[in-house]
Amino acid sequence: MKTSLPPRSRLGFSLVEVVVAIGIAASTITLMIGLIPAGLTNFRDALNTTVTSQIGQRLLYEAAQTDYQVLTAAPATKPWRYFDDEGTELTSEAGAIYHALTRVQNTTSIPTEAGGTPQPHLATVIVQVALNPEGQELPIAGPSTGPADPPEGTLDSSMTSLKFSTFTGHVAKSL
């Protein structure tokens, strides 16, 4: 009786196939590792934008809830307020990542066709939140000399390279 052996089948992959697979995997992993810094930068920027917006909204909300007479009392530029990396308010500048400045303009002009009409019962609140982890000196604008200048008592963007966001709100006096 003759027994026939099964034909020898290929077991495994050839050397060429293994080298090609390793090459594809290595290049894919290299590309993915190259994307990590860009992803982390985008994540950090998104986090900073979120925290800055929360601080700005909080300070505008506080201004809206403050009695009008107290809000518009001197000084127009309120003291600096300091926040940590999560947006929690701090009592001093030590450890602050975000610095917030609030400026209240007592009289606001409402735009009309013939210009602006000053409204003595409407105040404009300008909140500026700066990302300032190194605690650098932040320049405050002096008196405006033209319409393109920042309002007096606010951060001057032409004199700093720090990122900051400006939030504006209006508060009306209850009559």
Backbone as a printed PyTorch tensor [residue, N CA C, xyz], in Angstrom:
tensor([[[  0.8160,  -1.1430,   0.0000],
         [  0.0000,   0.0000,   0.0000],
         [  0.8850,   1.2400,   0.0000]],

        [[  0.5470,   2.0910,  -0.8880],
         [  1.3170,   3.3160,  -1.0290],
         [  0.6050,   4.4400,  -0.3000]],

        [[  1.3430,   5.1170,   0.4920],
         [  0.7700,   6.3150,   1.1160],
         [  1.4360,   7.5320,   0.4880]],

        [[  0.6300,   8.4160,   0.1060],
         [  1.2010,   9.6230,  -0.4990],
         [  1.2510,  10.7320,   0.5480]],

        [[  2.3150,  11.4030,   0.5490],
         [  2.4780,  12.5290,   1.4670],
         [  1.7990,  13.7630,   0.8660]],

        [[  1.1670,  14.5250,   1.7120],
         [  0.5390,  15.7350,   1.1590],
         [  1.6140,  16.6820,   0.6230]],

        [[  1.2770,  17.4130,  -0.4060],
         [  2.2680,  18.3400,  -0.9370],
         [  2.6640,  19.3520,   0.1410]],

        [[  3.8920,  19.7110,   0.1040],
         [  4.4060,  20.6360,   1.1090],
         [  3.7630,  22.0100,   0.9040]],

        [[  3.0300,  22.4660,   1.9020],
         [  2.3760,  23.7730,   1.7820],
         [  3.2560,  24.8420,   2.4130]],

        [[  3.0130,  26.0480,   2.0080],
         [  3.8020,  27.1490,   2.5520],
         [  3.3390,  27.4360,   3.9630]],

        [[  4.2390,  27.4790,   4.8610],
         [  3.9350,  27.8200,   6.2400],
         [  4.5720,  29.1700,   6.5390]],

        [[  3.7590,  30.1820,   6.9300],
         [  4.3000,  31.4940,   7.2900],
         [  4.4310,  32.4230,   6.0980]],

        [[  5.1480,  33.5170,   6.3470],
         [  5.3340,  34.5540,   5.3380],
         [  6.7600,  34.5160,   4.8140]],

        [[  6.9060,  35.0300,   3.6280],
         [  8.2580,  35.1050,   3.0680],
         [  8.9890,  36.2970,   3.6820]],

        [[ 10.2740,  36.3180,   3.5280],
         [ 11.0930,  37.3990,   4.0720],
         [ 10.6950,  38.7470,   3.4810]],

        [[ 10.3810,  38.7840,   2.2220],
         [  9.9870,  40.0350,   1.5590],
         [  8.6910,  40.5700,   2.1650]],

        [[  7.7290,  39.7040,   2.4010],
         [  6.4550,  40.1320,   2.9900],
         [  6.6540,  40.6750,   4.4010]],

        [[  7.4890,  40.0380,   5.1750],
         [  7.7570,  40.4960,   6.5420],
         [  8.4270,  41.8630,   6.5240]],

        [[  9.3990,  42.0580,   5.6560],
         [ 10.1100,  43.3440,   5.5730],
         [  9.1550,  44.4580,   5.1450]],

        [[  8.2920,  44.2000,   4.1850],
         [  7.3210,  45.2050,   3.7400],
         [  6.3600,  45.5540,   4.8750]],

        [[  5.8600,  44.5630,   5.5900],
         [  4.9310,  44.8160,   6.6990],
         [  5.5970,  45.6360,   7.7980]],

        [[  6.8310,  45.3070,   8.1390],
         [  7.5450,  46.0650,   9.1760],
         [  7.7980,  47.4950,   8.7070]],

        [[  8.1270,  47.6760,   7.4400],
         [  8.3460,  49.0230,   6.8970],
         [  7.0970,  49.8780,   6.9670]],

        [[  5.9550,  49.3080,   6.6070],
         [  4.6830,  50.0420,   6.6740],
         [  4.3500,  50.3940,   8.1200]],

        [[  4.5000,  49.4390,   9.0210],
         [  4.2020,  49.6910,  10.4360],
         [  5.1280,  50.7610,  11.0070]],

        [[  6.4090,  50.7010,  10.6730],
         [  7.3710,  51.6780,  11.2020],
         [  7.0670,  53.0810,  10.7000]],

        [[  6.7420,  53.2130,   9.4150],
         [  6.4500,  54.5510,   8.8930],
         [  5.1480,  55.0930,   9.4740]],

        [[  4.1550,  54.2570,   9.6850],
         [  2.8950,  54.6960,  10.2930],
         [  3.1130,  55.1570,  11.7260]],

        [[  3.8670,  54.4050,  12.4920],
         [  4.1430,  54.7790,  13.8850],
         [  4.9360,  56.0800,  13.9370]],

        [[  5.9050,  56.2470,  13.0360],
         [  6.6960,  57.4770,  12.9960],
         [  5.8080,  58.6800,  12.6990]],

        [[  4.8950,  58.5440,  11.7490],
         [  3.9800,  59.6430,  11.4310],
         [  3.0730,  59.9700,  12.6100]],

        [[  2.5800,  58.9540,  13.2950],
         [  1.6980,  59.1880,  14.4420],
         [  2.4430,  59.8760,  15.5810]],

        [[  3.6810,  59.4840,  15.8170],
         [  4.4770,  60.1290,  16.8640],
         [  4.7420,  61.5850,  16.4900]],

        [[  4.9110,  61.8640,  15.2050],
         [  5.1200,  63.2350,  14.7470],
         [  3.9100,  64.1260,  14.9570]],

        [[  2.7180,  63.5470,  15.0390],
         [  1.4960,  64.3280,  15.2450],
         [  1.2520,  64.6760,  16.7130]],

        [[  1.9250,  64.0120,  17.6220],
         [  1.6860,  64.2420,  19.0520],
         [  1.9450,  65.6920,  19.4590]],

        [[  3.0700,  66.3190,  19.0900],
         [  3.2840,  67.7120,  19.5060],
         [  2.2000,  68.6680,  18.9970]],

        [[  1.7690,  68.4880,  17.7500],
         [  0.7160,  69.3510,  17.2110],
         [ -0.5900,  69.1430,  17.9750]],

        [[ -0.8980,  67.9080,  18.2940],
         [ -2.1100,  67.6210,  19.0600],
         [ -2.0620,  68.2170,  20.4510]],

        [[ -0.9120,  68.1250,  21.0990],
         [ -0.7720,  68.7060,  22.4390],
         [ -0.8650,  70.2250,  22.3990]],

        [[ -0.3000,  70.8410,  21.3590],
         [ -0.3970,  72.2980,  21.2150],
         [ -1.8510,  72.7180,  21.0360]],

        [[ -2.5800,  72.0140,  20.1890],
         [ -4.0020,  72.3240,  19.9940],
         [ -4.7880,  72.1260,  21.2820]],

        [[ -4.4780,  71.0750,  22.0190],
         [ -5.1580,  70.8180,  23.2860],
         [ -4.8950,  71.9480,  24.2810]],

        [[ -3.6320,  72.3800,  24.3930],
         [ -3.2810,  73.4530,  25.3230],
         [ -3.9760,  74.7630,  24.9300]],

        [[ -3.9970,  75.0780,  23.6230],
         [ -4.6670,  76.2940,  23.1650],
         [ -6.1670,  76.2410,  23.4530]],

        [[ -6.7830,  75.0950,  23.2340],
         [ -8.2150,  74.9490,  23.5140],
         [ -8.4990,  75.0960,  25.0040]],

        [[ -7.6380,  74.5310,  25.8290],
         [ -7.7990,  74.6490,  27.2790],
         [ -7.6690,  76.1030,  27.7210]],

        [[ -6.6700,  76.8140,  27.1950],
         [ -6.4880,  78.2260,  27.5400],
         [ -7.6850,  79.0620,  27.1010]],

        [[ -8.2060,  78.7880,  25.9140],
         [ -9.3760,  79.5170,  25.4270],
         [-10.5890,  79.2530,  26.3160]],

        [[-10.7740,  78.0170,  26.7160],
         [-11.9090,  77.6610,  27.5720],
         [-11.8200,  78.3480,  28.9280]],

        [[-10.6610,  78.2730,  29.5660],
         [-10.5040,  78.8780,  30.8960],
         [-10.6280,  80.3940,  30.8040]],

        [[-10.0300,  81.0000,  29.7820],
         [-10.1290,  82.4490,  29.5950],
         [-11.5890,  82.8660,  29.4280]],

        [[-12.3400,  82.1280,  28.6360],
         [-13.7570,  82.4440,  28.4260],
         [-14.5580,  82.3010,  29.7130]],

        [[-14.2750,  81.2640,  30.4940],
         [-14.9890,  81.0830,  31.7620],
         [-14.7050,  82.2360,  32.7190]],

        [[-13.4530,  82.6780,  32.7850],
         [-13.1010,  83.8010,  33.6660],
         [-13.8080,  85.0680,  33.1910]],

        [[-13.7720,  85.3360,  31.8800],
         [-14.4330,  86.5210,  31.3400],
         [-15.9280,  86.5140,  31.6020]],

        [[-16.5760,  85.3690,  31.3910],
         [-18.0150,  85.2640,  31.6460],
         [-18.3260,  85.4580,  33.1220]],

        [[-17.5030,  84.8850,  33.9720],
         [-17.7240,  85.0170,  35.4170],
         [-17.6460,  86.4780,  35.8530]],

        [[-16.6240,  87.2020,  35.3730],
         [-16.4600,  88.5960,  35.7820],
         [-17.5610,  89.4850,  35.2060]],

        [[-18.0060,  89.2000,  33.9840],
         [-19.1330,  89.9620,  33.4320],
         [-20.4130,  89.6720,  34.2110]],

        [[-20.6070,  88.4260,  34.5960],
         [-21.7810,  88.0630,  35.3930],
         [-21.7440,  88.7770,  36.7410]],

        [[-20.5680,  88.7840,  37.3810],
         [-20.4350,  89.4950,  38.6610],
         [-20.7550,  90.9720,  38.4950]],

        [[-20.2970,  91.5730,  37.3970],
         [-20.5730,  92.9920,  37.1540],
         [-22.0690,  93.2260,  36.9780]],

        [[-22.7380,  92.3230,  36.2650],
         [-24.1760,  92.4690,  36.0480],
         [-24.9610,  92.3230,  37.3490]],

        [[-24.4340,  91.5480,  38.3040],
         [-25.1200,  91.3300,  39.5770],
         [-24.7700,  92.3830,  40.6310]],

        [[-23.7740,  93.2150,  40.3380],
         [-23.3410,  94.2380,  41.2890],
         [-24.2670,  95.4420,  41.1980]],

        [[-24.5340,  96.0700,  42.3280],
         [-25.3300,  97.2890,  42.3490],
         [-24.6860,  98.3210,  41.4240]],

        [[-25.5130,  99.0160,  40.6430],
         [-25.0050,  99.9480,  39.6360],
         [-24.1340, 101.0370,  40.2520]],

        [[-24.5440, 101.5710,  41.4000],
         [-23.7690, 102.6390,  42.0480],
         [-22.3950, 102.1250,  42.4780]],

        [[-22.3310, 100.9120,  42.9860],
         [-21.0520, 100.3260,  43.4090],
         [-20.1810, 100.0410,  42.1840]],

        [[-20.8000,  99.5180,  41.1350],
         [-20.0600,  99.1720,  39.9240],
         [-19.4210, 100.3970,  39.2800]],

        [[-20.1580, 101.4870,  39.2120],
         [-19.6550, 102.6710,  38.5100],
         [-18.8610, 103.6100,  39.4080]],

        [[-18.7180, 103.2650,  40.6800],
         [-17.9250, 104.1090,  41.5820],
         [-16.4500, 104.0340,  41.2010]],

        [[-15.7270, 105.0920,  41.5600],
         [-14.2830, 105.1300,  41.2660],
         [-13.5930, 103.9970,  42.0200]],

        [[-12.5230, 103.4800,  41.5220],
         [-11.8660, 103.7940,  40.2500],
         [-12.5320, 103.0640,  39.0890]],

        [[-12.3900, 103.6320,  37.8910],
         [-12.9920, 103.0150,  36.7060],
         [-12.2980, 101.6990,  36.3670]],

        [[-10.9730, 101.6670,  36.5270],
         [-10.2280, 100.4220,  36.3140],
         [-10.0940,  99.7410,  37.6620]],

        [[-10.7060,  98.5990,  37.7800],
         [-10.7230,  97.8700,  39.0500],
         [ -9.3760,  97.1700,  39.2750]],

        [[ -9.0960,  96.7520,  40.5070],
         [ -7.8170,  96.0720,  40.7860],
         [ -7.6950,  94.7580,  40.0060]],

        [[ -6.4430,  94.3800,  39.7420],
         [ -6.1760,  93.1150,  39.0660],
         [ -6.7580,  91.9580,  39.8660]],

        [[ -7.2340,  90.9540,  39.1470],
         [ -7.6750,  89.7130,  39.7850],
         [ -6.8730,  88.5840,  39.1680]],

        [[ -6.5670,  87.5790,  39.9860],
         [ -5.6470,  86.5210,  39.5800],
         [ -6.3350,  85.1590,  39.6530]],

        [[ -5.9890,  84.2940,  38.6800],
         [ -6.6140,  82.9790,  38.5800],
         [ -5.5470,  81.9340,  38.2780]],

        [[ -5.7900,  80.7030,  38.7540],
         [ -4.8420,  79.6160,  38.4830],
         [ -5.1750,  78.9610,  37.1400]],

        [[ -4.5140,  77.8510,  36.8420],
         [ -4.6780,  77.1960,  35.5480],
         [ -6.0550,  76.5800,  35.3340]],

        [[ -6.8370,  76.4320,  36.3970],
         [ -8.1910,  75.8850,  36.2750],
         [ -9.2590,  76.9740,  36.3200]],

        [[ -8.8390,  78.2360,  36.4630],
         [ -9.7800,  79.3390,  36.5140],
         [-10.2830,  79.6480,  37.9090]],

        [[ -9.6410,  79.0960,  38.9330],
         [-10.0160,  79.3750,  40.3160],
         [ -9.3370,  80.6660,  40.7490]],

        [[-10.1050,  81.5640,  41.3510],
         [ -9.5430,  82.8590,  41.7480],
         [ -8.5680,  82.6950,  42.9060]],

        [[ -7.4660,  83.4360,  42.8220],
         [ -6.4400,  83.4440,  43.8570],
         [ -6.4710,  84.7890,  44.5720]],

        [[ -5.9450,  84.8180,  45.7940],
         [ -5.9450,  86.0690,  46.5570],
         [ -4.7380,  86.9420,  46.2470]],

        [[ -3.6940,  86.3570,  45.6360],
         [ -2.5060,  87.1430,  45.2970],
         [ -1.9700,  86.6890,  43.9420]],

        [[ -0.9650,  87.3880,  43.4750],
         [ -0.3840,  87.0930,  42.1680],
         [  0.4490,  85.8100,  42.1700]],

        [[  0.8490,  85.3510,  43.3490],
         [  1.6890,  84.1510,  43.4440],
         [  0.9460,  82.9370,  42.8840]],

        [[  1.5420,  82.2860,  41.9050],
         [  0.9500,  81.0990,  41.3040],
         [ -0.1100,  81.3830,  40.2610]],

        [[ -0.3170,  82.6520,  39.9300],
         [ -1.3550,  83.0070,  38.9630],
         [ -0.9010,  82.7020,  37.5420]],

        [[ -1.8130,  82.1720,  36.7570],
         [ -1.5780,  81.9080,  35.3430],
         [ -2.3300,  82.9400,  34.5010]],

        [[ -3.5170,  83.3070,  34.9480],
         [ -4.3500,  84.2770,  34.2370],
         [ -4.4980,  85.5320,  35.0940]],

        [[ -4.3550,  86.6920,  34.4620],
         [ -4.5420,  87.9770,  35.1300],
         [ -5.7330,  88.6530,  34.4560]],

        [[ -6.6720,  89.1400,  35.2580],
         [ -7.8820,  89.7420,  34.7040],
         [ -8.0030,  91.1910,  35.1530]],

        [[ -8.3700,  92.0370,  34.2060],
         [ -8.5350,  93.4650,  34.4540],
         [ -9.9470,  93.8480,  34.0450]],

        [[-10.6380,  94.5780,  34.9100],
         [-11.9960,  95.0240,  34.6150],
         [-12.0110,  96.5420,  34.5820]],

        [[-12.6120,  97.0860,  33.5380],
         [-12.7280,  98.5370,  33.3750],
         [-14.1970,  98.8510,  33.1510]],

        [[-14.6990,  99.8540,  33.8770],
         [-16.1020, 100.2490,  33.7510],
         [-16.1600, 101.6610,  33.1830]],

        [[-16.8670, 101.8260,  32.0770],
         [-17.1040, 103.1500,  31.5010],
         [-18.5080, 103.5700,  31.9250]],

        [[-18.5730, 104.6250,  32.7260],
         [-19.8460, 105.0290,  33.3320],
         [-20.9270, 105.3760,  32.3230]],

        [[-20.5870, 106.0960,  31.2910],
         [-21.5720, 106.5250,  30.3130],
         [-21.2790, 105.8350,  28.9940]],

        [[-22.2800, 105.2320,  28.4280],
         [-22.1160, 104.5180,  27.1670],
         [-22.9340, 105.2140,  26.0990]],

        [[-22.3400, 105.3710,  24.9220],
         [-23.0650, 105.9660,  23.8050],
         [-23.7340, 104.8630,  23.0030]],

        [[-25.0110, 105.0710,  22.7300],
         [-25.7470, 104.1270,  21.8990],
         [-25.6570, 104.6370,  20.4680]],

        [[-25.2230, 103.7980,  19.5430],
         [-25.0650, 104.2550,  18.1590],
         [-26.4000, 104.6630,  17.5400]],

        [[-26.3750, 105.7760,  16.8580],
         [-27.5330, 106.2500,  16.0990],
         [-27.0180, 106.7120,  14.7480]],

        [[-27.9320, 107.1250,  13.8750],
         [-27.5090, 107.5950,  12.5580],
         [-26.6950, 108.8800,  12.6610]],

        [[-26.9830, 109.7100,  13.6240],
         [-26.3000, 111.0020,  13.7530],
         [-25.1400, 110.9330,  14.7370]],

        [[-24.6830, 109.7520,  15.0720],
         [-23.5930, 109.6180,  16.0430],
         [-24.0870, 108.8660,  17.2560]],

        [[-23.4570, 109.0880,  18.3630],
         [-23.8360, 108.3900,  19.5810],
         [-24.4920, 109.3210,  20.5760]],

        [[-25.4960, 108.8170,  21.2480],
         [-26.1480, 109.5800,  22.3000],
         [-25.7010, 109.0150,  23.6370]],

        [[-25.0260, 109.8230,  24.4690],
         [-24.5860, 109.3110,  25.7730],
         [-25.7750, 108.8880,  26.6390]],

        [[-25.6620, 107.7310,  27.2410],
         [-26.7000, 107.1960,  28.1170],
         [-26.1490, 107.1230,  29.5370]],

        [[-26.5710, 108.0170,  30.4220],
         [-26.0070, 108.0450,  31.7710],
         [-26.4110, 106.8490,  32.6370]],

        [[-27.3970, 106.0760,  32.2090],
         [-27.8530, 104.9300,  33.0020],
         [-27.4030, 103.5970,  32.4010]],

        [[-26.3890, 103.6540,  31.5370],
         [-25.8790, 102.4440,  30.8970],
         [-24.3550, 102.4570,  30.9700]],

        [[-23.7980, 101.4500,  31.6110],
         [-22.3420, 101.3520,  31.7490],
         [-21.8210, 100.2150,  30.8760]],

        [[-20.6400, 100.4230,  30.3270],
         [-19.9580,  99.3820,  29.5660],
         [-18.8910,  98.7650,  30.4540]],

        [[-18.9000,  97.4450,  30.5330],
         [-17.9100,  96.7230,  31.3280],
         [-16.9790,  96.0040,  30.3530]],

        [[-15.6880,  96.2940,  30.4700],
         [-14.6750,  95.6500,  29.6360],
         [-13.8340,  94.7610,  30.5420]],

        [[-13.8320,  93.4700,  30.2480],
         [-13.0250,  92.5120,  31.0120],
         [-11.9500,  91.9780,  30.0730]],

        [[-10.7070,  92.0640,  30.5110],
         [ -9.5980,  91.5290,  29.7250],
         [ -8.8770,  90.4830,  30.5610]],

        [[ -8.7030,  89.3080,  29.9730],
         [ -8.0440,  88.1960,  30.6600],
         [ -6.7730,  87.8650,  29.8810]],

        [[ -5.6320,  87.9700,  30.5680],
         [ -4.3370,  87.7170,  29.9300],
         [ -3.7480,  86.4130,  30.4390]],

        [[ -3.2160,  85.6310,  29.5180],
         [ -2.4640,  84.4270,  29.8670],
         [ -1.0530,  84.8950,  30.1910]],

        [[ -0.7030,  84.8790,  31.4760],
         [  0.5520,  85.4770,  31.9320],
         [  1.1970,  84.6090,  33.0080]],

        [[  1.6420,  83.3930,  32.6620],
         [  2.1990,  82.5000,  33.6850],
         [  3.5150,  82.9890,  34.2860]],

        [[  4.2610,  83.8360,  33.5610],
         [  5.5370,  84.3300,  34.0840],
         [  5.3670,  85.5660,  34.9510]],

        [[  4.1610,  86.1020,  35.0360],
         [  3.9120,  87.2840,  35.8590],
         [  4.5660,  88.5390,  35.3100]],

        [[  4.6060,  88.6820,  33.9870],
         [  5.1980,  89.8680,  33.3720],
         [  4.3560,  91.1030,  33.6640]],

        [[  4.9940,  92.2540,  33.5650],
         [  4.2900,  93.5280,  33.7210],
         [  3.3850,  93.7120,  32.5070]],

        [[  2.1230,  94.0190,  32.7470],
         [  1.1680,  94.2000,  31.6600],
         [  0.9350,  95.6910,  31.4390]],

        [[  1.1210,  96.1820,  30.1960],
         [  0.9750,  97.6120,  29.9270],
         [ -0.4880,  98.0380,  29.8760]],

        [[ -0.7780,  99.1360,  30.5410],
         [ -2.1250,  99.7050,  30.5560],
         [ -2.1320, 100.9220,  29.6390]],

        [[ -3.1520, 101.0180,  28.7870],
         [ -3.2460, 102.1170,  27.8300],
         [ -3.5500, 103.4270,  28.5460]],

        [[ -2.9440, 104.4770,  28.0460],
         [ -3.2180, 105.8230,  28.5450],
         [ -4.4200, 106.4000,  27.8190]],

        [[ -4.6030, 107.7240,  27.9090],
         [ -5.7410, 108.3630,  27.2360],
         [ -5.7190, 108.0970,  25.7310]],

        [[ -6.8910, 107.8500,  25.1750],
         [ -7.0090, 107.5780,  23.7420],
         [ -6.7750, 108.8510,  22.9480]],

        [[ -6.0820, 108.7030,  21.8240],
         [ -5.8690, 109.8480,  20.9390],
         [ -6.6270, 109.6820,  19.6320]],

        [[ -7.2530, 108.5410,  19.4460],
         [ -8.0070, 108.2980,  18.2230],
         [ -8.8990, 107.0850,  18.3750]],

        [[ -9.7610, 106.8540,  17.3910],
         [-10.7090, 105.7360,  17.4930],
         [-10.0500, 104.3590,  17.4490]],

        [[ -8.8340, 104.2700,  16.9180],
         [ -8.1620, 102.9710,  16.8360],
         [ -7.4400, 102.6100,  18.1280]],

        [[ -7.2850, 103.5670,  19.0390],
         [ -6.5810, 103.3140,  20.2960],
         [ -7.4580, 102.5180,  21.2490]],

        [[ -6.8330, 101.6990,  22.1020],
         [ -7.6300, 100.9910,  23.1130],
         [ -8.1670, 101.9860,  24.1390]],

        [[ -9.2970, 101.6770,  24.7660],
         [ -9.8330, 102.5840,  25.7900],
         [ -8.8340, 102.7770,  26.9310]],

        [[ -8.8550, 103.9530,  27.5050],
         [ -7.9590, 104.2520,  28.6240],
         [ -8.1990, 103.2630,  29.7630]],

        [[ -7.1080, 102.7810,  30.3650],
         [ -7.2090, 101.8770,  31.4970],
         [ -7.3700, 100.4190,  31.1250]],

        [[ -7.2110, 100.0900,  29.8400],
         [ -7.2880,  98.6940,  29.4130],
         [ -5.9080,  98.2350,  28.9410]],

        [[ -5.7730,  96.9400,  28.6960],
         [ -4.4980,  96.4120,  28.2180],
         [ -4.2020,  96.9420,  26.8200]],

        [[ -2.9510,  97.3000,  26.5980],
         [ -2.5260,  97.8420,  25.3130],
         [ -1.8600,  96.7330,  24.5050]],

        [[ -2.5410,  96.2570,  23.4720],
         [ -2.0230,  95.1360,  22.6800],
         [ -0.7780,  95.5030,  21.8880]],

        [[ -0.5700,  96.7810,  21.6140],
         [  0.6090,  97.1750,  20.8400],
         [  1.8820,  97.1340,  21.6790]],

        [[  1.7360,  97.0090,  22.9960],
         [  2.9060,  97.0570,  23.8660],
         [  3.1960,  95.7340,  24.5690]],

        [[  2.5000,  94.6730,  24.2020],
         [  2.7510,  93.3730,  24.8280],
         [  2.6200,  92.2580,  23.8020]],

        [[  3.3720,  91.2000,  24.0110],
         [  3.2740,  90.0360,  23.1300],
         [  2.4320,  88.9350,  23.7690]],

        [[  1.9370,  89.1870,  24.9780],
         [  1.1230,  88.1920,  25.6710],
         [ -0.2490,  88.0750,  25.0230]],

        [[ -0.7960,  86.8710,  25.0780],
         [ -2.1450,  86.6500,  24.5710],
         [ -3.1500,  87.1260,  25.6130]],

        [[ -4.1450,  87.8830,  25.1640],
         [ -5.2430,  88.2140,  26.0630],
         [ -6.5290,  88.3150,  25.2620]],

        [[ -7.6310,  88.1060,  25.9590],
         [ -8.9520,  88.1700,  25.3460],
         [ -9.7420,  89.2790,  26.0100]],

        [[-10.5770,  89.9380,  25.2220],
         [-11.3950,  91.0380,  25.7260],
         [-12.8660,  90.6450,  25.6300]],

        [[-13.5850,  90.8570,  26.7210],
         [-15.0200,  90.5780,  26.7900],
         [-15.7200,  91.8810,  27.1710]],

        [[-16.8130,  92.1860,  26.4980],
         [-17.5230,  93.4340,  26.7500],
         [-18.9790,  93.1350,  27.0760]],

        [[-19.4900,  93.8440,  28.0640],
         [-20.8930,  93.7160,  28.4310],
         [-21.4460,  95.0760,  28.8180]],

        [[-22.7470,  95.1710,  28.8920],
         [-23.4020,  96.4230,  29.2750],
         [-24.2740,  96.1650,  30.4920]],

        [[-24.2510,  97.1150,  31.4080],
         [-25.0480,  97.0170,  32.6220],
         [-25.9070,  98.2690,  32.7020]],

        [[-27.2120,  98.0820,  32.8710],
         [-28.1320,  99.2110,  32.9520],
         [-28.5350,  99.4490,  34.3990]],

        [[-28.7400, 100.7120,  34.7200],
         [-29.1840, 101.0930,  36.0590],
         [-30.6900, 100.8600,  36.1420]],

        [[-31.1180, 100.2260,  37.2210],
         [-32.5550, 100.0250,  37.4320],
         [-33.1720, 101.3540,  37.8310]],

        [[-34.1930, 101.7520,  37.1160],
         [-34.8470, 103.0420,  37.4120],
         [-36.1040, 102.8420,  38.2090]]])
